[in-house]
């Protein structure tokens, strides 16, 4: 029986990384009956990324974004386009700065099979500089898990490599476009669990992606106050007060949402208190 996977990406001005990501994807060693199709949102690239992708990977379906979608809304557009094209068996989120191993797609599908295709599968990623260092994956009670050779239940998921079976898409839907950039992956994992499905990690590392070791600019006392405010309210700030409030109210209640709305602003005003 053929299984068809829609691979979803959104890109902005990371030409070489995007090409390397796709090279690794198209180098997958797949068993018979597994095929994939790629949907990539070009969110206003000016570095020739879509042209290079079209030349080297002509089967990629390139979707023009507005230039203001960022990660979550870009992934939502890719997903929406794929779902409107045909009924896929799985959807795979893939970040363009993530470089997967040749057996990644096979492995995540095998992990999904172990759950009877009834759970979200989140991939463990390591640093290229230290292959034992976990950079992204699943978290339990806020702690980033480590691969141990078995499926592990996870509370929240990083969206770098995530496999979504059709049954979950049919029940939960897509990433919520209310979030521009960050938070959407965490929110989706929690929504999946509320609908009675599981979230699990892969059994092993399935690729590499470098993490950002620094806190956002708004966390540092060395950043001028006006710049701290601007950084906090940027879609790239990782805790934009409006969207973080929506996320926390939805998933943890109004009291927690109000508490952190206040403490986020206190941290901007008095960052030294957290250093």
Secondary structure as UniProt FT lines:
FT   STRAND          3..11
FT   HELIX           15..26
FT   TURN            32..33
FT   STRAND          34..42
FT   HELIX           49..56
FT   TURN            58..59
FT   STRAND          61..64
FT   HELIX           70..85
FT   STRAND          90..94
FT   TURN            96..97
FT   STRAND          99..100
FT   TURN            102..103
FT   HELIX           104..114
FT   TURN            115..117
FT   STRAND          119..126
FT   TURN            131..132
FT   STRAND          134..136
FT   STRAND          138..140
FT   TURN            141..142
FT   STRAND          143..144
FT   STRAND          156..157
FT   STRAND          161..165
FT   HELIX           166..172
FT   TURN            177..178
FT   HELIX           184..194
FT   TURN            195..196
FT   STRAND          198..208
FT   HELIX           217..219
FT   TURN            221..222
FT   HELIX           225..232
FT   TURN            235..236
FT   HELIX           241..252
FT   HELIX           254..269
FT   HELIX           271..274
//
